[in-house]
Amino acid sequence: MNRVRLINSIIQKANFKKYLEIGTRSGTSLYAVNCKNKIAIDPNFIIPKLEKLKRKVFDIKNGRKTHYFEMTSDDFFEKKKNSLKNSAL
Ligand SMILES: C[S@@+](CC[C@H](N)C(=O)[O-])C[C@H]1O[C@@H](n2cnc3c(N)ncnc32)[C@H](O)[C@@H]1O
């Protein structure tokens, strides 16, 4: 079982609604994970605009949301951790 299948299996079994990924880069693992709300953190995303747009359309069609934070995980937890409690995330 690869890591994405393992993550998806855990999400499905536990019925998790949020997935937070530190280090997303191009989104290979992010986009393969099935979860209602996804939070992606990376100081250097390399996701082409068109790909991001396609994923946004997919999210809208499937009642999902993906939030991108272009920063280090240290900055995220220092400045944005309260947003994790926000039900919109
Ligand atoms: C190997 S890539 C991630 C690959 C991705 N998870 C996948 O499987 O497709 C590692 C990423 O971690 C990011 N990164 C490095 N230091 C980081 C930090 N302190 N906080 C968040 N992301 C970081 C890098 O910018 C890089 O894009």
The ligand as a Tripos MOL2 file, in Angstrom:
@<TRIPOS>MOLECULE
LIG
   27    29     1     0     0
SMALL
NO_CHARGES

@<TRIPOS>ATOM
      1 C1          9.1000   16.4950   -1.6950 C.3       1 LIG1
      2 S1          8.1720   17.9700   -1.8320 S.3       1 LIG1
      3 C2          6.5250   17.4960   -1.4250 C.3       1 LIG1
      4 C3          5.9120   16.5280   -2.3350 C.3       1 LIG1
      5 C4          4.4390   16.3220   -2.1670 C.3       1 LIG1
      6 N1          4.0190   16.0960   -0.7830 N.3       1 LIG1
      7 C5          3.9960   15.1550   -3.0260 C.2       1 LIG1
      8 O1          4.0440   14.0180   -2.5440 O.co2     1 LIG1
      9 O2          3.6340   15.3940   -4.1650 O.co2     1 LIG1
     10 C6          8.6500   18.8690   -0.3800 C.3       1 LIG1
     11 C7          8.0280   20.2530   -0.2790 C.3       1 LIG1
     12 O3          8.1690   20.7110    1.0620 O.3       1 LIG1
     13 C8          8.2340   22.0990    1.0170 C.3       1 LIG1
     14 N2          8.7760   22.6180    2.2680 N.ar      1 LIG1
     15 C9         10.0640   22.6890    2.6590 C.ar      1 LIG1
     16 N3         10.1710   23.2510    3.8790 N.ar      1 LIG1
     17 C10         8.9040   23.5190    4.2800 C.ar      1 LIG1
     18 C11         8.3560   24.0910    5.4520 C.ar      1 LIG1
     19 N4          9.1300   24.5120    6.4570 N.pl3     1 LIG1
     20 N5          7.0020   24.2340    5.5350 N.ar      1 LIG1
     21 C12         6.2030   23.8050    4.5190 C.ar      1 LIG1
     22 N6          6.6640   23.2370    3.3800 N.ar      1 LIG1
     23 C13         8.0090   23.1010    3.2650 C.ar      1 LIG1
     24 C14         9.0900   22.3980   -0.1910 C.3       1 LIG1
     25 O4          8.8630   23.7210   -0.6820 O.3       1 LIG1
     26 C15         8.6470   21.2980   -1.1760 C.3       1 LIG1
     27 O5          7.7060   21.8290   -2.0920 O.3       1 LIG1
@<TRIPOS>BOND
     1     1     2 1
     2     2     3 1
     3     2    10 1
     4     3     4 1
     5     4     5 1
     6     5     6 1
     7     5     7 1
     8     7     8 2
     9     7     9 1
    10    10    11 1
    11    11    12 1
    12    11    26 1
    13    12    13 1
    14    13    14 1
    15    13    24 1
    16    14    15 ar
    17    14    23 ar
    18    15    16 ar
    19    16    17 ar
    20    17    18 ar
    21    17    23 ar
    22    18    19 1
    23    18    20 ar
    24    20    21 ar
    25    21    22 ar
    26    22    23 ar
    27    24    25 1
    28    24    26 1
    29    26    27 1
@<TRIPOS>SUBSTRUCTURE
     1 LIG1         1 GROUP 0 **** ****
